[in-house]
Amino acid sequence: MRMGSTGKMYRLICAFLIGLLAGPALGQESVYTDLDLDACTSINPSSEDEPGGFASLRCKGLGGLPVYFKEFDLRQSAYFGSVSPRIIDEAGETFSTFNHIGNKVEWRLGADGRPYAAILRWFIENSDPGTGMPDKAFWGQVLVVSKVAADQDGMGCVAGYVDALANPEPNLLARQVADDVARGFSCGVDRATYHGERGEKAGEPSYSFPTP
């Protein structure tokens, strides 16, 4: 009995030590930054008078990394990191329904401390199907997981969607998508999909991205 108990304790200690070593090796953690559009800089002011309410902004993200915000016809999109000028100019991944973004960005960091994914909440401005009029009671919320562009290739894009109203732990699911999908996502080749449950209030993605 004593030998069996000792062996069991030994295995438990080994498992505990392996867990301690594995955690730092993965290095996956979240940090948060605020996104204040009023504090951003317009990068295409000559287009702001175009029909449809066009805007293109550069905002400050984690550690000085840029966040690029775009709006056209009351539909918004965002890109993170050192994205290429072509993506800034041509891409526009948003939703078909009028929408707007939240003001808190969750960044997922690797073992080297660099962000590889960003999570941002979109509000989908659905109308009351009975009246056809805008009604907050019918709004949806979607956590959009984006690949953060690295300096080497400049490729950043939307990598996945999580319906924040239809899933019991949407933030945990979005982090899982960031860790498992966004890192290896090929922008302009792969297409982002919904993960987990998708309810009726979730927005229909609208995809516009330049060919690599």
Buried (B, 14 or more C-beta within 10 A) or exposed (E): EEEEEEEEEEEEEEEEEEEEEEEEEEEBEBEEBEBEBEEBEEBBEEEEEEEEEBBBBBBBBBEEBBBBBBBBEEBBBBBBBBBBEEBBEEBBBBBEBBBBBBEEBBBBBBEEEBBBBBBBBBBBBBBEEEEEEEBEEBBBBBBBBBBBBBEEEBBBBBBBBBBBBBBEEBBEBBBBBBBEBBBEBEBEEBEBEBBBBBEEBBBEBBEEBEEE
